[in-house]
């Protein structure tokens, strides 16, 4: 009778260790995912590409034109969290070529 509570306590400790390990590995996995800024004005195309990239394990942030992409990059919650930018060329306001020019002139973005 005296050994059962000790066994239960040890099982609870092991369970807690496993939960902590799983939570930290999930955090690590999230940090290791590729973060992509997708710049696309065509909604169906954006949805398809976002779905494909998400299924491949990426974290996707969307912008509907180059101006919005620059705003996302300047925003503190996205700053330094984007690994790759995929952009359309023909878009309203700021197109993909202009966006590339802005980015090459502002390496901090």
Number of C-alpha atoms within 10 A of each C-alpha: 5 6 8 9 10 11 11 11 12 12 12 12 12 12 12 12 12 12 12 12 12 12 12 12 12 12 11 11 11 14 12 12 15 17 22 20 22 22 25 25 20 13 10 10 11 18 13 11 16 20 14 12 17 16 10 11 15 17 19 20 16 19 19 20 24 27 20 16 23 16 14 19 19 14 12 10 9 14 13 13 14 17 11 12 15 13 22 18 18 15 18 12 12 19 19 22 15 14 21 16 10 16 14 11 10 9 7 10 16
